[in-house]
Amino acid sequence: MLLPQPDDRILPRRLLSNRSGRCRVLDGNDLVTPHPEWGFPGLTPGDKWCVCVTRWKDALNHNRAAPVDLEATHASALEFVTLEELRAHALK
């Protein structure tokens, strides 16, 4: 799993479908495979997790951005993405 860089902002996301999980695996950040040695059960549809806003922006640029929880998103994310982009991907 990739760790955020010191200047990255964290953006809450929610895994709504297996498609979202497969995208993360393709990006080299497998969040769906359990890793009991690390105490990580793997994400399943409906789970929430956080991601660096720069990684989310990259997914957005490739039409693969996962939905975001706007109420849990820090305002500093707006340094990297627009409110309109976040609203377009907000959890319903």
C-alpha positions as CSV (number, residue, x, y, z in Angstrom):
1,M,0.0,0.0,0.0
2,L,1.3,3.5,-0.8
3,L,1.7,6.0,2.0
4,P,0.8,9.6,1.5
5,Q,3.5,12.1,0.9
6,P,4.0,14.8,3.6
7,D,2.3,17.5,1.4
8,D,-0.6,15.3,0.2
9,R,-4.1,16.0,1.5
10,I,-6.4,13.1,2.5
11,L,-9.8,12.8,0.9
12,P,-12.4,10.4,2.3
13,R,-13.8,7.9,-0.2
14,R,-16.3,5.1,-0.1
15,L,-16.1,1.8,-1.9
16,L,-19.5,1.4,-3.5
17,S,-18.8,-1.3,-6.0
18,N,-16.3,-3.9,-6.9
19,R,-15.5,-1.8,-10.0
20,S,-14.0,0.9,-7.7
21,G,-11.9,-1.8,-5.9
22,R,-10.6,-3.1,-9.2
23,C,-9.5,0.4,-10.2
24,R,-7.4,0.7,-7.1
25,V,-5.8,-2.7,-7.8
26,L,-5.0,-1.6,-11.3
27,D,-3.4,1.6,-9.9
28,G,-1.1,-0.6,-7.8
29,N,-2.9,0.1,-4.5
30,D,-4.8,-3.1,-3.7
31,L,-7.3,-2.3,-1.0
32,V,-9.6,-5.3,-1.6
33,T,-7.2,-8.2,-0.8
34,P,-7.1,-9.1,2.9
35,H,-3.7,-8.9,4.6
36,P,-4.2,-10.6,8.0
37,E,-0.4,-10.2,8.7
38,W,-1.1,-6.4,8.9
39,G,-4.5,-6.7,10.6
40,F,-6.2,-5.5,7.3
41,P,-9.3,-7.4,6.3
42,G,-9.6,-5.8,2.9
43,L,-12.3,-3.4,1.8
44,T,-15.7,-4.6,0.7
45,P,-18.6,-2.6,-0.9
46,G,-19.9,0.0,1.5
47,D,-16.6,0.5,3.4
48,K,-15.1,3.9,3.7
49,W,-11.4,4.8,3.6
50,C,-9.2,7.8,2.9
51,V,-7.1,8.6,-0.1
52,C,-4.7,11.4,-1.0
53,V,-6.5,14.0,-3.0
54,T,-3.7,14.0,-5.6
55,R,-4.4,10.3,-6.2
56,W,-8.1,11.0,-6.4
57,K,-7.4,13.8,-8.9
58,D,-5.4,11.4,-11.0
59,A,-8.3,8.9,-11.0
60,L,-10.6,11.8,-11.9
61,N,-8.4,12.7,-14.9
62,H,-8.7,9.0,-16.0
63,N,-12.5,8.9,-15.5
64,R,-12.2,6.5,-12.5
65,A,-12.8,8.8,-9.5
66,A,-14.6,7.1,-6.7
67,P,-17.5,8.8,-4.9
68,V,-16.5,11.1,-2.0
69,D,-18.1,11.9,1.4
70,L,-18.3,15.7,1.2
71,E,-19.1,16.0,4.9
72,A,-15.9,14.2,5.8
73,T,-13.7,16.0,3.2
74,H,-11.4,18.7,4.6
75,A,-11.6,22.2,2.9
76,S,-7.9,22.0,2.0
77,A,-8.8,19.5,-0.7
78,L,-10.0,22.5,-2.6
79,E,-6.3,23.4,-3.2
80,F,-6.2,20.5,-5.6
81,V,-9.7,20.0,-7.0
82,T,-12.7,22.2,-7.5
83,L,-15.9,22.0,-5.4
84,E,-17.8,21.2,-8.6
85,E,-15.5,18.2,-9.2
86,L,-16.2,17.0,-5.6
87,R,-19.9,17.6,-5.9
88,A,-20.1,15.7,-9.1
89,H,-18.7,12.7,-7.3
90,A,-20.5,13.2,-3.9
91,L,-22.2,10.3,-2.2
92,K,-25.9,10.4,-2.8
